[in-house]
C-alpha cells in the first residue's frame, strides 16, 4: 500500500504535481505581492510601531546613561537620597544633554508622570556646567526638588526601557506615593468616562441606524428594480458628498440660529429665548453620525433581504401566522446575517469616528478618538495616544470575539 | 366527481384581475370546486392561472368579483385567517428552522398544546415517509424530500383545501412522476380538496379529477382529463393537451352535425364532427389525435382516406412516430404501433392513411 505512485516516465506523482502547479502558484503570489507589500508598509508597520510606542520608554535611560545604571543600586524604600556618585554622574549627563539639547525632552517625558520635572530639568541642564563636588549638595542648592526622594523614585521607575505608565494614565490611574498603583482623584479621571461614552454612543448610533435602515432596506428589497435602483442612488448619494460638507450642513441645520430652530420657533413650539441646543453637544454628534453611517447599515441589510423570497412570508401567512408573527418568526431570523454585518460595520466605524464629533461634538459629544488626536497633534504625548488607541483596539477585538461567540462571524453577509 | 355540485367548497364568481389598470390578467372567471375534488389549473405561463391561485390564497386582491369558501365571501378575509394549506413553487421551507419546527410552526401559531402538536407533526412526517428527518434543516434534504416536507407542512393543520403552485417544477422527471402519484394518493386517502396549478399537461392528466385550461385570462375548457383529451372544445385545448394534428380549411358542406371541410393547399375534402365552427363558408381548424389515424385502411372503411407520403420515421420503441405529407400539410404526425402486423414504411414511400369522421373535430380557426 505504501508504494509511491509514479507518472508514466517514472517521476514520483507528488513531485510531478508540484512542478505542474509551481507556475500557477508563482503567478498567484506575484499578483498578490504589490498589495501585500503595500499593506505591510502602510498599515501593519505603523500599527505595530504605534503599539510599541505605548510601552516604549528608552529616552530617560538613553539621555541619562551615566547616572541611571548607578541609580539602580539605590533602594527607594531606604528613605535616603541616592549616593554622591549618582549625583556626580547626573552632572555629567546634564552637561552632555545641554550640548545635544535632549534635556528638555526628558523633562517633558517625566513631566507626564509628575508635574514640575520639565522646569527642573531645564534649570538643571543650564546649571550643571557650573557645578562642583559635592554634587549632591550642589543639585539641592540649585533646586530643592533634587532633595525630594519622591522625585527620585519617579526617575528610577521611568529609567526602565519599558513602562506601563501610559496605560495607567489612559485608564485614569497612576502611581501612589508608596509606589503602588492607584486610581486618580475624582477630578483627574477623564479617559474611562470617555471610553464609556464612546462605547454607549457607538452602540446607540448603531441601534438608531438599525431602526432607521431596516424599513428602508425592506422597501428597497421589495420594490421593482427600476424604483429600487433610484432609491439606492438616494441612499448612496451621501457617499459622493464630502464628509466635511455633510457635517457642516448639519451645523447649518441644527445650530441655535439654524433652519430647524427657526422653524420650531416660527411654529411657536419653542420660545425664541429657549432655542434648542442640538449641535456642539451629544445630540449633534449622534444625529450627524447616524446620518453619515446609515448607508453602511442599509447596504448589507438590503443585500440580505434581496435574497429572501417573498414566498417565505406568504408561506407563514398561509400557515396561519399573523403578519406580525410571520415577520418576527420567519422574516427577521433570515435577516440576522445582514443585521450582524451592518451592526458590526457601523459600530466599528462609529467607535473610531473622529471628524464629525470634532466638528459638532462640543464638550459632551467628543469621543475617545478626539483625545487620541489631541495627544498626537497638540500635547505630543504619543505614548499616551498609542496607549489609548491600543485600548480601543482591544475593546473592539473583545467585542468582535463576543459577537463571534454569540452570533457567529460565518453568519455575516457584507454584500 | 359531480361538476354541478350544489354546495361547492370554492366558488369564483365573475372574478377579474388587473395589475396595472390597463390589461386584465384574469377576465371574468367563474369556477366551482367541489369538496374532495382535485382540480388542476393548466395553462401556459402568463395565462392567469397562478394569479387565480394567489387570489384564492389571499395574497392578491381580486379587482372585481367575489370568491366564496364554504359559502362565505372571503375577499376581505386575511390570508392567515383563511385556513388554506399551500405548497409553493420552491417549497418556501423556512431555512432557519428544522423540518420538525417547520411542521410545528402552523400548529404553534394556532396555540396548540405541546403534546397534540408533537403527535400531529409525527403523523404528518410519517405520512410523507420522513419520520427520521425531523432534526434536519431543509438545506440538508434532497429536492424530493424538501417537496415532501412542504406537502406535509401544508397538511399538518388539517386544512379542507390545499393549493399547490407548480410544486413539482423543480424536480427531475423520474422524481416528478413518483411525486405525482404520492400527492394523488394523499389526496385520495385524506379526502382533501386540492387546487393545483401547473403548465405540464401530462401532470394535469395524471392527477386531476378536473382540469381547467387557462389561456389569455379565460378558462377555455373545464372538464375531466378524458373529456378534455378526447373532446376538446376549441383549437387551443386540442393543441395544448396532448399531441394533435391540425388541418386548416373552409367549410363547404354541412350534414347531420358533421361538416365537410376543404383543406387549404389541396382539393381534398375532410369530414369531421362540427364542434365550434360557423356554417358553410366559415374557416375551421380540424383536430385529430395521431393515434386515431390508421395506415392502409380498406377502401370505404373510413370516411376520410387520403394518400400520404412518409417524410420522416422516428423509432420510439413501442411505436414509430411518422411524419406524413397529407392534404398539402407536411406536419401530419401518425403513431404507428410497433406490432408484429404493422406496415414497415420507408421514408419517401406513399401509402393511404385514413380516419373516422367522429375522431376528427372541426374547431375554431384560431391563429
Interface residues (C-beta under 8 A of the other chain):
Chain A: X309 X311 X312 X314 X315 X316 X317 X318 X319 X320 X321 X322 X323 X325 X326 X329 X330 X333 X334
Chain B: X57 X58 X59 X78 X79 X80 X82 X83 X84 X85 X86 X88 X89 X90 X92 X93 X94 X95 X96 X105 X106 X109 X110 X153 X154 X157 X163
